[in-house]
Amino acid sequence: MGVDMVPVGHDLRETLESALSLWWLRPENGLALASYCLAGTDLRPTPGENAADFACGDGVNSFFKCGGRFAPEFDLFGGAVHPATSREIVSQGIDVFAHQADDYNPQIRQRPDRGYQWGTDHKPALLAKARPLGFYQHLLEADLRQPAAIPAESLDLAYCNSLYWVPDVATAFDHIVDKVRPGGRLVLDVMTDRRSALSFDALLPAMPQAWRDLMNRGRQNNNPGILSQSGWEALFGRNERVEIVGCRDIFPSAIAQIWNVGLRPLFPVLNRMADAIAAERRPDIKREWVEIFADLFEPVLRDPGALMPTGPSARLQFIIRRR
Ligand SMILES: C[S@@+](CC[C@H](N)C(=O)[O-])C[C@H]1O[C@@H](n2cnc3c(N)ncnc32)[C@H](O)[C@@H]1O
């Protein structure tokens, strides 16, 4: 394989509970995050390595995947997200997380051993949220479709889980390859056409359009670059400067199906309800909520194939070496 990856050594229950605590009002995202941690490669740079996280968003997920943990009192929701209603989110295409609250303060219980040199994103509000994590040395406003202001061939590790968010994935991929030194590695988490098949337009076309919109919540518009597994292999394989050295299923079918339903349509109102809970009652309610979802999800995470046969993956992690 040519690349020696050491697993982070996550404890399954601890990972799941911590991910659910972070994403408590979107438990399906907590489950997905736990799956990415357990099934994915180690994303921590080794000592002295220079790493970049392309399209890092608010950084909480990469921070978590590298072993960072948040205090239970930290809330990703509440005042930290846009207070739009479900209908406004769909009709205006609002990104509720690209909302900078003055008092946004990610309380940290455990820092990752090592951080990333660079984090990039095209949304300044998300970069502003990433700053207080102290996980990225430099945060750059940059579009994946343009070369970022990172020196050429300077990276030992480039991570990106958002390539398919742009239509021209080949250009975005080439720009990232340019930044990696010969012998360095790229880790790319991509959605496949199995993800498109999870759209309720494809799954349940007989349901009324308004119903499908409520369930889809505009997700499909964000992912114009999705390819099939063979499409991704062909795209990465075409670039003579790199070779694919690994590919992992980080989102088995059973987990993808649960994620696909989730609490998405309810989230705006759940968010306002949770915000209205008195501060002294919140920790107990949140703890109980997290425990229930952890009990529900643990067996699925432990053995997804027992719930549903695992077919072609909706999300793959490609590990690619720069020649
Ligand atoms: C699924 S989110 C992932 C964010 C983060 N990496 C994480 O794991 O939480 C997709 C990210 O891609 C960013 N993005 C979308 N289109 C982009 C573009 N053209 N250039 C740079 N970033 C982009 C979004 O702002 C968002 O932060």
The ligand as an ORCA input file, in Angstrom:
! r2SCAN-3c Opt
* xyz 0 1
  C     -20.185     18.988      4.107
  S     -19.480     20.533      4.532
  C     -17.995     19.870      5.273
  C     -17.325     20.809      6.194
  C     -16.230     20.195      7.052
  N     -15.149     19.694      6.267
  C     -16.800     19.145      7.972
  O     -16.434     17.977      7.868
  O     -17.633     19.508      8.799
  C     -18.962     21.221      2.982
  C     -18.070     22.433      3.118
  O     -17.622     22.797      1.828
  C     -17.593     24.193      1.758
  N     -17.631     24.545      0.333
  C     -18.647     24.331     -0.534
  N     -18.329     24.776     -1.763
  C     -17.077     25.278     -1.675
  C     -16.188     25.890     -2.610
  N     -16.530     26.073     -3.875
  N     -14.977     26.290     -2.176
  C     -14.618     26.118     -0.880
  N     -15.410     25.558      0.045
  C     -16.627     25.134     -0.334
  C     -18.806     24.629      2.541
  O     -18.750     25.980      2.938
  C     -18.753     23.651      3.713
  O     -17.980     24.139      4.766
*
